[in-house]
């Protein structure tokens, strides 16, 4: 629901190094036992963990070699830069 609302301009988001993520209140938690603190933890972006993921993606991309579209390489470089700036 949040994605559809976000695309339609009806949902809030927070800018993070990995892009826009929902605010704590933007996700309907009806029927779920999730308080604001728990939800904030679920939505948190840990730059160190994501940097590790970027290294794994980079390793995978290296197996593709020259067939990897340059735009994917550029996107990964941009993500790496945003994560480095967030440290």
N, C-alpha and C positions, 0 to 999 in steps of 0.2 A: 504494500500500500504506500509506503514512504516513497519508493522510487517513482511510482506513478504520480503521486502528489508533487514530488520534487520537479519532475519534468514539466508538470503543469504550473509550476511556480507557487504551489500552495503549501510547501513544507520547508521547514528551516534546515540549515546545514551549517557545519563548521568547517573552515578550511584547515587541512592538515597536510603534512608532507606527502601523503599518498593521495590527496584529493579531498573532495567534500565527503563528510560523514554526517549522519543524522545527529541532531542535538538530542540530549537525554529525553526531552519531552516529545520529540517528533515521532517516536515509535509507539504504536498502540500496544500496551502491555496488558490489556484486559485479560483476566484469567491467568496471568503469570505472576509468580511470587518474586518480582524483581523490584527492589527499591532503587531510588535515584543513584545511590552510591554504586550499587552493583552494575546498573546500566552504564554508568560513566566508565567503569572499569572495562566493560565489554566493548565499548566504543573507543577506548583509548588507543592511541597509536604510539607504540614504543619504537623510537628510531633505531635503537640497537638491534632489536629483533628483526625489524624490517631490513636493516643493512645486511644481516645474515641471509635473509631471503633473496636480496638483490645479488649477493655473491653466488647463491645456488642457481638463480636464473641466468646469471652471466656464464656460469659453468655449462649449463644446458645450451645456451646460445653458442658457445664455442664449439659444440659438437655439430652444429648446423653449418658453421663456417661461412663461406661467401654467399651461400644461399639465403642467409638471414636478411630480411628487408632492412635497409638502412634506417627506416623510421622506427622499427622496434629497438634497434641499437640506440638511437637517439632518445627514445622514450625512457629506456633504462638508465641512460646517462643523466637525464634530467631528474629522474626519481632519486638516483644516487646523490646528486647535488642538493636536492631539497632535504634529504635525510641527513647529509653531512652538515647542512646549515642548522638543522634542528638540534644537533648534539650540543 
